[in-house]
């Protein structure tokens, strides 16, 4: 890679995208891509994408941005899935940051009489993408984020029973979101490294809106990018 890596940051919704954009003061330009996809191009060298909610739409939107960049001869060197999400307690309290050292699809597979089988046990596909060790270390050192597995779910956890089941299947899980695996699948298809960062807005478990701290989580996300942006831009694959 070049000394300055071109970075695509994929969030779910505009509020997350705009929080990340606060880390890059200066003008930002909207760029229209095919399929109604819109990039926010910042002075900081990052393209910000509100990719949509859920793994399927996130994958489709991210793939569109990656393809458009490749076709114009300006490919990305890194894709970051970023946003807020639920944190498994007590390891990832509300307001904390989590960086994925494994991005795992928690519910991609089949229910059987003997329990859940991931798609890999059915003989095809993948359920986990592993980000660069050096990138994960850099985020941890710069922000104090906790490293661990971040789960991607299509249905947000809303009960203590479901939270316990996920922790039993994935003992290293720290957080859950709805887009990371989709973004990672798109990045992998293009041969581009991926990273996932989550700011914890609520506990994983029973839905209690009074306990959500979305504003605090968005502020933590913006603060994280203010600290790690130079490291993302200068990173290259030889660092691992």
Secondary structure, 3 states (H helix, E strand, C coil): CCCCCCEEEEECCHHHHHHHHCCCCCCEEEEECHHHCEEEEECCCEEEEECCCCHHHHHHHHHHHHHHHHHCCCCCCEEEEEEEEEECCCCCCCCCEEEEEEEEECCCEEEECCEEEEHHHHCCCCCEECCCHHHHHHHHHHHCCEEEEEEECCCCCCCHHHHHHHHHHCCCEEEEECCHHHHHHHHHHCCCEEEEEEEEEEECCCCCHHHCCHHHHHHHHHHHHHHHHHHHHHCCHHHC
